[in-house]
Amino acid sequence: MELYDKYLACGGVVATDSRTLKGGELFFALKGENFDGNAYAMKALEAGAAYAVVNASADLPGDPRLIKVPDTFVALQELAIYHRENVKPGGALPVIGLTGTNGKTTTKELVSAVLSKKFCVTATKGNFNNDIGVPLSLLSITPETQIAVIEMGANHPDDIAKLVRVSRPDYGLITNVGKAHLLGFGSFEGVKAAKGELYKWLASRDGSVIFLNADDPDLTQMARECACHVWSYGIRYEGVEILPTDAEHPFLRLVIEGTTVETSLVGAYNATNVLAAIAVGRYFGVPLADAFAAISAYVPSNQRSQMLRTQRNTLIVDAYNANPSSMAVALDNFLAMRSARKLALLGEMRELGEASAEEHLKLVRRLSEAGVDACFVGEEFGRALDAAGLDRARWYPDSVSLAAALSGDDSPSDTLILVKGSRGTKMETVISSL
């Protein structure tokens, strides 16, 4: 495969953004609805890229460094598949495919941390979990890699089906299934069907294993329909105790087989993510003490389940994304925490389709009934406040407006504050005001 030879000549370094080039890369000129990488191919070469993969139909000069293909996106995927199958003799590299409605990035980080106690691990960086991110993650695998952990996200019914055909996992883990991206999936059953494509793929491969939260009835039913070996975990399944939080112990603590495992994660909802990582470690022979040490050493830094202390307040920052399922567990944890003053700063939940109005109204009513102060961002929350007959004074069109309001005379102090919202609301904008 000529393209693979070029990839190897570039040291296995691939780029899709001409602004990030450092020199020597294989640049892919990808084309989307609002951009055309072919227009930047020559600039990429000028910036130091060794080669640029471009569409054959693009109007570009006859430079020998241009590799012309019918479709650059297809070429990227085919290169990733070829590398996944050939980086180890006979495609022998174990690949763990990971997806789910909530917690997949945190779980991926924890799984990688545990496995790294014994193996050289390549894992998805950040949230490179879409149809471009997954091939790039695969292409970051090196000959030294012993296990790969590939995160896969989905907004539409066929997304996971497409991504497993590229990543070709031998092992699979679905963190959970919940209400998210309903506009694309159509319904909760649509979410289950889409995520379940991972299990279907594994059922077609000999020796595959599902890491299953045995406490989850939806996942258990989905796994039962697939003829795969199951490696189970779960809070009830394992008899794990979640210790209460207090001012001295604000983070999640678990008692597992008589050992107290301290974490730097906020929220009991992260318990299953921790247990998933330990289960994967057990399967691959990571000593339990090493797994516990990896979990305790992990500190989130990606606006997921973080606790931050400012000069005036304590913040629970879970601002990377939001949907009804993740909002519910975040509020469960927030309302259970002890504090004389609490404030919820919530951005609207996007891509819920016809369920959007009802789901936002549920949140508004829940906080009102709990007697917790809240500020809301987004038109959906504005309409929900109207529907609930509540004052809209605490509603803002965007996070910048909320941040400005919080910077005024009314700025909170000595308060426990939850910051959460869909990615598009950019709720992290308010942090500097707190």
SEMIDO-970457 format. One line per field, with one value per residue (C-alpha): residue number from 1; x, y, z negated. Coordinates in Angstrom, 2 decimals. Layout:
! SEMIDO-970457
k NUM / ...
x X / ...
y Y / ...
z Z / ...
END
This chain:
! SEMIDO-970457
k 1 / 2 / 3 / 4 / 5 / 6 / 7 / 8 / 9 / 10 / 11 / 12 / 13 / 14 / 15 / 16 / 17 / 18 / 19 / 20 / 21 / 22 / 23 / 24 / 25 / 26 / 27 / 28 / 29 / 30 / 31 / 32 / 33 / 34 / 35 / 36 / 37 / 38 / 39 / 40 / 41 / 42 / 43 / 44 / 45 / 46 / 47 / 48 / 49 / 50 / 51 / 52 / 53 / 54 / 55 / 56 / 57 / 58 / 59 / 60 / 61 / 62 / 63 / 64 / 65 / 66 / 67 / 68 / 69 / 70 / 71 / 72 / 73 / 74 / 75 / 76 / 77 / 78 / 79 / 80 / 81 / 82 / 83 / 84 / 85 / 86 / 87 / 88 / 89 / 90 / 91 / 92 / 93 / 94 / 95 / 96 / 97 / 98 / 99 / 100 / 101 / 102 / 103 / 104 / 105 / 106 / 107 / 108 / 109 / 110 / 111 / 112 / 113 / 114 / 115 / 116 / 117 / 118 / 119 / 120 / 121 / 122 / 123 / 124 / 125 / 126 / 127 / 128 / 129 / 130 / 131 / 132 / 133 / 134 / 135 / 136 / 137 / 138 / 139 / 140 / 141 / 142 / 143 / 144 / 145 / 146 / 147 / 148 / 149 / 150 / 151 / 152 / 153 / 154 / 155 / 156 / 157 / 158 / 159 / 160 / 161 / 162 / 163 / 164 / 165 / 166 / 167 / 168 / 169 / 170 / 171 / 172 / 173 / 174 / 175 / 176 / 177 / 178 / 179 / 180 / 181 / 182 / 183 / 184 / 185 / 186 / 187 / 188 / 189 / 190 / 191 / 192 / 193 / 194 / 195 / 196 / 197 / 198 / 199 / 200 / 201 / 202 / 203 / 204 / 205 / 206 / 207 / 208 / 209 / 210 / 211 / 212 / 213 / 214 / 215 / 216 / 217 / 218 / 219 / 220 / 221 / 222 / 223 / 224 / 225 / 226 / 227 / 228 / 229 / 230 / 231 / 232 / 233 / 234 / 235 / 236 / 237 / 238 / 239 / 240 / 241 / 242 / 243 / 244 / 245 / 246 / 247 / 248 / 249 / 250 / 251 / 252 / 253 / 254 / 255 / 256 / 257 / 258 / 259 / 260 / 261 / 262 / 263 / 264 / 265 / 266 / 267 / 268 / 269 / 270 / 271 / 272 / 273 / 274 / 275 / 276 / 277 / 278 / 279 / 280 / 281 / 282 / 283 / 284 / 285 / 286 / 287 / 288 / 289 / 290 / 291 / 292 / 293 / 294 / 295 / 296 / 297 / 298 / 299 / 300 / 301 / 302 / 303 / 304 / 305 / 306 / 307 / 308 / 309 / 310 / 311 / 312 / 313 / 314 / 315 / 316 / 317 / 318 / 319 / 320 / 321 / 322 / 323 / 324 / 325 / 326 / 327 / 328 / 329 / 330 / 331 / 332 / 333 / 334 / 335 / 336 / 337 / 338 / 339 / 340 / 341 / 342 / 343 / 344 / 345 / 346 / 347 / 348 / 349 / 350 / 351 / 352 / 353 / 354 / 355 / 356 / 357 / 358 / 359 / 360 / 361 / 362 / 363 / 364 / 365 / 366 / 367 / 368 / 369 / 370 / 371 / 372 / 373 / 374 / 375 / 376 / 377 / 378 / 379 / 380 / 381 / 382 / 383 / 384 / 385 / 386 / 387 / 388 / 389 / 390 / 391 / 392 / 393 / 394 / 395 / 396 / 397 / 398 / 399 / 400 / 401 / 402 / 403 / 404 / 405 / 406 / 407 / 408 / 409 / 410 / 411 / 412 / 413 / 414 / 415 / 416 / 417 / 418 / 419 / 420 / 421 / 422 / 423 / 424 / 425 / 426 / 427 / 428 / 429 / 430 / 431 / 432 / 433 / 434
x 0.00 / 1.76 / -0.03 / 1.01 / 4.64 / 4.33 / 2.71 / 5.62 / 8.11 / 6.48 / 7.08 / 3.39 / 2.51 / -0.74 / -2.30 / -5.62 / -5.13 / -2.48 / -2.20 / -0.77 / 2.04 / 5.53 / 7.22 / 7.41 / 3.71 / 1.37 / -1.35 / -4.90 / -6.91 / -10.34 / -13.48 / -16.59 / -19.71 / -17.93 / -14.30 / -12.14 / -8.70 / -7.63 / -7.43 / -4.70 / -2.71 / 0.05 / 0.25 / 0.63 / 3.58 / 5.10 / 4.67 / 6.72 / 4.34 / 6.19 / 3.16 / -0.43 / -3.26 / -5.72 / -8.84 / -8.01 / -10.71 / -9.11 / -7.49 / -3.92 / -0.50 / 1.50 / 3.66 / 5.15 / 4.41 / 0.67 / -0.93 / -4.14 / -7.00 / -10.70 / -11.81 / -9.46 / -11.84 / -12.15 / -8.38 / -7.90 / -10.24 / -8.67 / -5.19 / -6.34 / -7.86 / -4.73 / -2.53 / -4.77 / -4.48 / -0.75 / 0.95 / 1.19 / 1.71 / -1.63 / -3.64 / -2.79 / -3.11 / -5.91 / -8.30 / -10.92 / -13.84 / -15.62 / -18.85 / -21.87 / -24.19 / -22.33 / -18.92 / -17.11 / -14.19 / -13.67 / -13.91 / -11.47 / -9.01 / -9.41 / -9.09 / -5.95 / -4.49 / -5.11 / -3.80 / -0.72 / 0.41 / 1.30 / 1.18 / 2.18 / -1.23 / -2.41 / -5.74 / -7.94 / -6.65 / -9.22 / -12.52 / -11.28 / -14.15 / -15.90 / -15.47 / -12.26 / -11.01 / -11.20 / -8.96 / -6.51 / -6.50 / -5.76 / -2.98 / -1.35 / -0.75 / 2.95 / 4.74 / 5.41 / 1.67 / 0.43 / -3.24 / -5.32 / -8.37 / -10.54 / -13.43 / -16.38 / -19.09 / -22.41 / -25.05 / -26.86 / -28.15 / -25.34 / -22.36 / -21.14 / -21.73 / -19.41 / -16.77 / -16.48 / -15.82 / -12.82 / -11.53 / -12.34 / -12.37 / -11.83 / -13.28 / -16.14 / -17.47 / -20.67 / -20.76 / -24.54 / -27.40 / -29.50 / -31.35 / -28.93 / -28.91 / -32.57 / -32.89 / -30.54 / -31.53 / -35.28 / -35.91 / -34.29 / -34.73 / -32.82 / -29.98 / -29.87 / -29.87 / -27.06 / -24.80 / -25.64 / -23.83 / -20.66 / -22.04 / -23.22 / -19.74 / -18.17 / -20.66 / -19.25 / -15.66 / -14.28 / -12.94 / -14.48 / -15.37 / -17.96 / -17.14 / -20.63 / -22.14 / -24.27 / -26.37 / -27.67 / -30.82 / -30.64 / -27.03 / -27.66 / -30.54 / -28.48 / -25.56 / -27.83 / -28.79 / -25.14 / -23.18 / -20.14 / -18.15 / -19.13 / -16.80 / -19.05 / -18.70 / -21.10 / -21.75 / -24.37 / -22.81 / -19.53 / -20.94 / -19.08 / -19.77 / -19.83 / -18.73 / -20.57 / -18.95 / -18.31 / -16.17 / -13.12 / -13.82 / -15.52 / -14.49 / -15.77 / -14.52 / -15.24 / -14.74 / -13.78 / -12.96 / -12.22 / -9.95 / -10.94 / -10.11 / -9.77 / -10.40 / -10.25 / -13.61 / -16.77 / -20.02 / -21.21 / -22.16 / -18.45 / -18.42 / -19.37 / -16.68 / -14.10 / -15.36 / -15.29 / -11.60 / -10.81 / -12.72 / -10.74 / -7.54 / -8.51 / -9.20 / -5.80 / -3.96 / -3.21 / -2.67 / -5.57 / -3.28 / -1.83 / -5.31 / -6.33 / -3.17 / -3.90 / -7.46 / -6.29 / -3.62 / -6.00 / -6.95 / -9.55 / -8.55 / -11.09 / -14.11 / -15.58 / -16.32 / -13.80 / -13.86 / -12.23 / -11.74 / -11.59 / -10.82 / -14.55 / -16.36 / -16.20 / -17.08 / -18.23 / -17.32 / -18.98 / -19.27 / -18.06 / -21.53 / -25.03 / -28.12 / -31.09 / -29.29 / -26.08 / -28.00 / -30.06 / -27.07 / -25.14 / -28.09 / -28.50 / -24.92 / -25.13 / -28.32 / -26.88 / -23.73 / -23.68 / -23.34 / -25.04 / -25.35 / -25.77 / -26.10 / -26.71 / -25.50 / -27.05 / -26.76 / -29.46 / -29.29 / -29.01 / -30.15 / -33.15 / -35.73 / -39.35 / -38.33 / -36.45 / -39.25 / -40.32 / -36.77 / -35.88 / -39.14 / -38.33 / -35.02 / -36.54 / -39.23 / -36.81 / -34.55 / -37.55 / -38.96 / -35.53 / -35.31 / -31.91 / -30.90 / -30.17 / -29.18 / -30.05 / -28.51 / -30.34 / -33.74 / -34.98 / -34.60 / -36.26 / -39.32 / -39.27 / -39.31 / -42.31 / -44.10 / -43.43 / -44.68 / -41.32 / -39.34 / -37.13 / -34.79 / -32.23 / -32.28 / -29.56 / -29.28 / -25.65 / -22.86 / -21.08 / -24.14 / -24.26 / -20.56 / -21.03 / -23.92 / -21.89 / -19.06 / -21.31 / -22.31 / -24.35 / -21.38 / -21.62 / -19.27 / -18.94 / -21.14 / -21.11 / -21.69 / -22.52 / -21.52 / -23.00 / -24.40 / -24.17 / -20.91 / -22.47 / -23.34 / -19.66 / -20.49 / -16.78 / -16.94 / -18.44 / -15.64 / -13.42 / -16.34 / -16.65
y 0.00 / 3.12 / 5.47 / 3.34 / 3.56 / 7.35 / 7.25 / 5.19 / 7.54 / 10.37 / 8.52 / 7.71 / 11.37 / 12.49 / 15.96 / 17.35 / 20.99 / 22.97 / 25.39 / 22.69 / 21.46 / 21.13 / 19.49 / 16.04 / 15.12 / 13.35 / 15.97 / 14.94 / 17.60 / 16.71 / 18.35 / 19.23 / 21.33 / 24.52 / 23.86 / 22.37 / 21.21 / 21.00 / 24.79 / 24.55 / 21.65 / 23.78 / 25.89 / 22.65 / 21.65 / 25.11 / 24.75 / 21.56 / 18.68 / 15.89 / 14.93 / 16.08 / 13.68 / 15.56 / 14.94 / 14.03 / 16.45 / 19.43 / 22.11 / 21.75 / 21.88 / 18.80 / 18.62 / 15.14 / 15.66 / 15.69 / 12.25 / 12.34 / 10.03 / 9.84 / 10.76 / 11.93 / 10.96 / 7.40 / 7.26 / 8.30 / 5.56 / 2.89 / 3.88 / 3.59 / 0.16 / -1.07 / 0.21 / -1.31 / -4.70 / -4.50 / -2.63 / -6.02 / -9.30 / -10.86 / -7.97 / -9.22 / -5.86 / -5.97 / -3.06 / -2.06 / -0.15 / 2.15 / 4.10 / 5.18 / 8.10 / 9.47 / 8.95 / 7.49 / 9.94 / 9.67 / 5.88 / 5.82 / 7.86 / 5.58 / 2.38 / 3.74 / 4.71 / 1.22 / -0.67 / 1.58 / -0.01 / -3.11 / -2.27 / 0.32 / 1.81 / 4.03 / 5.71 / 8.24 / 11.71 / 14.16 / 13.34 / 12.41 / 9.97 / 10.76 / 9.59 / 11.62 / 11.27 / 7.46 / 6.98 / 9.53 / 7.66 / 4.39 / 6.02 / 7.18 / 3.51 / 2.64 / -0.73 / -0.45 / -0.27 / -3.36 / -2.38 / 0.36 / 2.00 / 3.66 / 5.90 / 6.15 / 8.81 / 8.87 / 11.43 / 9.36 / 5.78 / 4.42 / 6.20 / 3.34 / 0.79 / 2.82 / 3.36 / -0.30 / -1.20 / 1.11 / 0.40 / -3.36 / -3.85 / -7.21 / -6.00 / -3.65 / -1.48 / 0.58 / 2.83 / 3.33 / 4.26 / 7.35 / 10.29 / 12.20 / 13.37 / 12.36 / 14.66 / 12.32 / 8.98 / 9.60 / 7.89 / 6.13 / 2.83 / 4.45 / 5.26 / 1.63 / 0.32 / 2.66 / 1.94 / -1.76 / -1.91 / -2.35 / -5.55 / -6.74 / -6.26 / -8.19 / -11.03 / -11.46 / -11.92 / -15.04 / -14.62 / -11.19 / -9.93 / -7.46 / -5.60 / -5.32 / -3.28 / -6.12 / -3.68 / -2.01 / -3.78 / -2.14 / -3.16 / -6.63 / -7.16 / -5.86 / -8.13 / -11.16 / -10.86 / -11.25 / -14.49 / -12.94 / -13.75 / -11.29 / -9.94 / -8.31 / -5.52 / -3.30 / -1.65 / -4.17 / -7.00 / -6.63 / -5.43 / -2.13 / 0.55 / 4.24 / 6.29 / 9.54 / 12.86 / 15.67 / 18.81 / 16.71 / 14.11 / 15.88 / 13.33 / 9.89 / 7.10 / 3.42 / 0.39 / -2.48 / -5.88 / -4.24 / -1.53 / 2.15 / 3.65 / 7.44 / 9.34 / 12.94 / 12.58 / 14.39 / 12.44 / 8.95 / 8.55 / 8.06 / 4.85 / 2.68 / 4.36 / 3.45 / -0.13 / -0.47 / 0.47 / -1.95 / -4.73 / -4.20 / -4.22 / -7.48 / -9.14 / -8.17 / -9.17 / -5.80 / -6.41 / -5.00 / -2.84 / -1.28 / -0.64 / 1.08 / 3.21 / 4.27 / 5.27 / 7.27 / 9.07 / 10.12 / 13.81 / 15.04 / 18.11 / 18.17 / 19.95 / 16.59 / 15.85 / 18.43 / 20.24 / 23.65 / 26.01 / 29.71 / 32.48 / 32.76 / 29.55 / 25.82 / 24.79 / 21.48 / 21.80 / 19.29 / 21.68 / 19.64 / 18.45 / 17.75 / 15.66 / 14.63 / 11.55 / 13.33 / 16.35 / 14.06 / 12.35 / 15.62 / 17.20 / 14.08 / 14.51 / 18.31 / 18.25 / 15.57 / 17.59 / 19.58 / 23.34 / 26.34 / 28.03 / 26.39 / 27.77 / 25.82 / 27.40 / 25.36 / 25.73 / 24.32 / 20.76 / 20.60 / 18.08 / 16.71 / 17.22 / 16.99 / 15.99 / 19.25 / 21.36 / 18.61 / 17.80 / 21.45 / 21.95 / 18.94 / 20.49 / 23.89 / 22.33 / 20.04 / 22.90 / 25.02 / 22.22 / 21.67 / 25.37 / 25.73 / 29.02 / 28.68 / 30.69 / 29.36 / 29.90 / 29.40 / 29.93 / 26.47 / 27.32 / 30.67 / 28.94 / 26.39 / 29.15 / 30.70 / 27.35 / 26.79 / 30.27 / 31.19 / 34.43 / 34.75 / 37.23 / 34.44 / 33.51 / 34.65 / 34.25 / 33.06 / 32.25 / 35.56 / 37.45 / 35.21 / 35.73 / 39.50 / 39.28 / 37.12 / 39.65 / 42.40 / 43.35 / 40.16 / 37.82 / 34.69 / 33.90 / 30.98 / 29.02 / 25.51 / 26.02 / 23.47 / 24.47 / 22.27 / 22.58 / 21.34 / 22.02 / 24.73 / 26.84 / 27.14 / 27.21 / 27.22 / 30.91 / 31.69 / 30.11 / 33.20 / 35.18 / 32.88
z 0.00 / 1.29 / -1.11 / -4.07 / -2.98 / -2.96 / -6.41 / -7.76 / -6.09 / -8.04 / -11.30 / -11.64 / -12.22 / -10.59 / -10.57 / -9.35 / -10.39 / -8.52 / -11.48 / -13.77 / -11.54 / -13.01 / -10.02 / -8.45 / -8.76 / -6.36 / -5.84 / -4.92 / -3.10 / -4.46 / -3.13 / -5.14 / -4.85 / -5.88 / -4.95 / -2.20 / -3.26 / 0.39 / 0.38 / -2.27 / -0.83 / 0.70 / -2.49 / -4.45 / -2.28 / -2.69 / -6.46 / -6.44 / -5.76 / -3.93 / -1.86 / -1.41 / -0.58 / 1.64 / 3.70 / 7.29 / 8.44 / 6.68 / 8.82 / 7.61 / 9.30 / 10.24 / 7.11 / 6.42 / 2.72 / 3.46 / 3.15 / 5.15 / 4.12 / 5.04 / 1.48 / -1.28 / -4.08 / -2.76 / -2.33 / -5.98 / -7.17 / -4.94 / -6.12 / -9.75 / -9.16 / -7.39 / -10.22 / -12.90 / -11.19 / -10.41 / -13.25 / -14.99 / -13.07 / -12.13 / -13.61 / -17.11 / -18.88 / -21.50 / -20.94 / -23.52 / -22.01 / -24.45 / -24.08 / -26.12 / -26.72 / -29.74 / -31.31 / -28.32 / -28.31 / -32.09 / -31.86 / -28.96 / -31.01 / -34.04 / -31.96 / -30.33 / -33.73 / -35.16 / -32.12 / -31.99 / -35.24 / -33.22 / -29.52 / -26.97 / -26.18 / -23.34 / -24.09 / -22.38 / -23.17 / -24.53 / -22.91 / -19.42 / -19.16 / -15.88 / -12.28 / -11.95 / -15.53 / -15.60 / -12.53 / -13.94 / -17.25 / -15.47 / -13.48 / -16.73 / -17.67 / -17.57 / -17.30 / -21.05 / -21.86 / -23.69 / -24.17 / -22.52 / -24.11 / -21.48 / -22.49 / -20.10 / -20.19 / -18.37 / -17.40 / -14.77 / -14.48 / -12.31 / -13.90 / -16.11 / -13.35 / -11.12 / -13.82 / -14.82 / -11.20 / -11.35 / -14.88 / -14.78 / -18.57 / -20.26 / -23.57 / -24.28 / -27.08 / -27.03 / -30.09 / -29.98 / -27.69 / -28.36 / -26.89 / -24.68 / -21.05 / -20.80 / -17.78 / -15.91 / -17.49 / -17.57 / -20.92 / -23.87 / -22.01 / -19.15 / -21.55 / -22.71 / -19.15 / -18.12 / -21.10 / -20.83 / -17.50 / -19.54 / -21.08 / -17.66 / -16.24 / -19.11 / -18.61 / -15.11 / -16.33 / -17.98 / -21.50 / -22.02 / -25.50 / -26.80 / -30.01 / -31.48 / -34.30 / -35.63 / -37.68 / -34.51 / -33.20 / -29.76 / -29.16 / -30.57 / -28.15 / -25.24 / -26.12 / -26.53 / -22.88 / -21.82 / -22.02 / -23.71 / -26.78 / -29.55 / -32.24 / -34.83 / -37.36 / -39.30 / -42.64 / -43.77 / -41.79 / -43.69 / -47.01 / -46.77 / -49.38 / -48.43 / -51.43 / -52.23 / -51.34 / -53.78 / -54.05 / -54.86 / -52.17 / -49.21 / -46.59 / -45.70 / -48.01 / -47.51 / -49.72 / -47.41 / -48.91 / -52.25 / -50.82 / -50.77 / -47.39 / -47.40 / -44.14 / -42.93 / -41.18 / -42.22 / -42.31 / -43.18 / -39.50 / -38.81 / -40.89 / -37.91 / -35.79 / -38.43 / -38.68 / -34.89 / -34.84 / -37.66 / -35.88 / -32.68 / -34.72 / -36.43 / -33.09 / -31.72 / -34.88 / -36.45 / -40.20 / -42.23 / -44.36 / -41.19 / -39.83 / -43.08 / -42.96 / -39.37 / -40.26 / -43.28 / -41.26 / -38.47 / -38.59 / -36.06 / -34.10 / -31.30 / -32.85 / -33.79 / -37.46 / -38.66 / -41.97 / -41.94 / -44.85 / -44.05 / -46.52 / -47.30 / -46.33 / -45.77 / -42.21 / -40.80 / -37.14 / -34.83 / -31.93 / -28.99 / -28.01 / -29.29 / -28.57 / -30.74 / -32.10 / -33.06 / -34.43 / -36.66 / -38.29 / -38.59 / -40.42 / -42.61 / -43.76 / -44.07 / -46.15 / -48.45 / -49.23 / -52.44 / -52.13 / -53.73 / -50.32 / -46.91 / -43.40 / -40.18 / -36.94 / -34.15 / -30.38 / -28.15 / -26.81 / -23.03 / -20.39 / -22.32 / -19.59 / -20.67 / -24.22 / -24.80 / -26.33 / -28.73 / -29.87 / -30.58 / -32.46 / -34.64 / -35.67 / -36.42 / -38.58 / -40.38 / -41.44 / -42.43 / -44.59 / -46.18 / -47.05 / -45.36 / -43.75 / -40.05 / -37.00 / -33.56 / -30.13 / -26.83 / -25.24 / -26.23 / -29.90 / -29.31 / -27.87 / -30.70 / -33.32 / -31.60 / -31.46 / -35.16 / -36.06 / -37.61 / -37.50 / -34.41 / -36.12 / -36.56 / -32.88 / -30.44 / -26.66 / -26.84 / -29.26 / -28.58 / -29.87 / -32.94 / -33.60 / -33.47 / -35.94 / -38.32 / -38.23 / -39.60 / -43.10 / -43.45 / -42.94 / -45.13 / -48.00 / -50.40 / -48.01 / -46.54 / -42.81 / -40.12 / -36.57 / -33.84 / -30.32 / -26.75 / -24.93 / -22.82 / -25.87 / -26.88 / -30.59 / -31.47 / -30.54 / -33.95 / -36.02 / -36.07 / -37.57 / -40.58
END
